């Protein structure tokens, strides 16, 4: 995937996160790994790999929130490297 495409996916996932956070409660550490990385969707100066890692961490946080809301503890573990 090209960097521009990664930036777009990163932005869309950030919107999903924001939408989840305005709904029901979110586990306090759901996005801790993503936030600790410090790579936002508008960080155009960061390299492609940084955005790939950020996307994976953001997806893991989204998965944590969804599992917490559905009570699904039988799902596969998050895809965090």
N, C-alpha and C positions, 0 to 999 in steps of 0.2 A: 504494500500500500504506500502511496506517496505521502509526503509530509502534509500537504494541503488536505488530503483526505483524512489523515489522522487528526488534524486540527478540527475538522468538521465533526467527526465522530466524537471527539473529546467534548466539543461544545454541546452536542446533542445529549450526551450522557450527563453533562453538568445540569442541563435543563431537567432531565429525569430525576436527578438527585434533588434539585430544588423543589420539584413537584412532590416528591416523596416526603421531604422535610416539612412541607406545609400541611400534610395530611395528619395521619395518626402519629403516635410517638415513634421515635427512631432510637434504636439502641445507642447508648452514648459513644461507644467505640467503633461504630459501624464504618465510619469514614476516617478513622484516625490514621491508618497507613497511607491513605491518599493525601490527607492534609499535611502529614509529615514530609511527604515528598516535595511539596512546594512548587509543583508544576501545574499551573492552571491552563485552561483552554485558550487563553489569550497570550500565552507565553511563546510568541512566534520565534523568539531568539533561542529557545531551547531546541536541542536536536531531536531527531525522529525517535530515537530509542527512549528518550525521556518521556515523550508522549505515549509511546507504546506501554511503558511501565505504568504511567498514570492511568491510562485507560483500563488496564488489567486491575489495578487497585480500586478504581472507581466501580468497575463491574462487580468486584468482590463485595464492596460496601453495599451496592444496590441489592445484590443477592442476599446479604445478611438481613437487610431491612425486609425484603419480601418473605424470607423464611421466618423471621420473627413474627410477621403479621399473619402468616398462614399456619404457623406452628409445625412446619415441615422440617423435621430433624432427620429425615431419611435421605435427603438429597446428597449428591456428590459434594466433596469439599470444594471450596472456592478455588478458582484458577489463578492463584497468586504465585509469582515466581520468587 
